[in-house]
Amino acid sequence: MTRLAALKAGEIFLLPRNIPHSPHRAEGSWTLVVERKRAAEKWDRFIWLCEGCGNKLYESAVRFDDPSNAVADATRTLRKDPGLATCRICDEVLSL
């Protein structure tokens, strides 16, 4: 089930742990994210889903103590191999 949390200036949203999410911001806006400190064995996952049917297309795991280029690196991987961005269920291609 997909839910949308549209926040206005000054509002706070607490997302429970282990909930997949995809934050989007308006041009020129900024967001303050407070994260818990992670243990050395903890990893974070970035998942790209088919916009047509919701099937998982690609997943990348990183240590979040240094996520600097994790999303950009995984996006480059998807761009290099169009098969990774193409849904095996409905054949829709993710726009990157």
WONOR-V781401 format. One record per pair of residues at least 24 apart in sequence whose C-alpha atoms are under 10 Angstrom apart, sorted by sequence separation. I is the first residue (numbers start at 0). J is the second residue. D is the distance in Angstrom with one decimal. If there is no record, write none. Layout:
# WONOR-V781401
<<I;J;D> <I;J;D>>
This chain:
# WONOR-V781401
<<21;45;9.4> <38;62;9.7> <39;63;9.7> <45;69;8.3> <46;70;9.5> <19;44;9.0> <20;45;9.4> <21;46;9.3> <37;62;8.8> <39;64;8.9> <44;69;9.6> <45;70;7.2> <58;83;9.8> <17;43;9.7> <19;45;8.8> <20;46;9.3> <21;47;9.6> <37;63;7.8> <38;64;9.4> <43;69;10.0> <44;70;9.9> <47;73;9.5> <56;82;9.2> <57;83;6.4> <19;46;8.3> <36;63;9.3> <37;64;7.5> <46;73;9.5> <47;74;9.2> <56;83;6.2> <57;84;7.3> <36;64;8.2> <45;73;8.4> <55;83;10.0> <56;84;6.0> <57;85;9.6> <34;63;9.7> <55;84;9.6> <56;85;7.0> <57;86;9.7> <47;77;9.5> <56;86;6.2> <55;86;8.0> <56;87;8.1> <54;86;6.9> <55;87;9.3> <56;88;9.9> <53;86;9.1> <54;87;8.2> <55;88;9.8> <52;86;8.5> <54;88;7.3> <49;84;8.0> <51;86;8.5> <53;88;9.6> <54;89;8.8> <47;83;9.7> <48;84;8.9> <49;85;7.9> <50;86;9.1> <52;88;7.8> <53;89;9.7> <56;92;9.6> <47;84;8.3> <48;85;10.0> <49;86;6.1> <51;88;9.5> <52;89;7.0> <56;93;8.6> <48;86;8.6> <49;87;9.4> <51;89;7.3> <52;90;9.7> <49;88;9.1> <51;90;8.9> <52;91;8.5> <49;89;8.6> <51;91;6.4> <49;90;9.1> <50;91;7.7> <51;92;8.8> <49;91;7.0> <50;92;8.4> <51;93;8.8> <49;92;7.6> <50;93;6.8> <49;93;6.3> <50;94;8.9> <48;93;8.1> <49;94;9.6> <47;93;8.6> <1;53;9.9>>
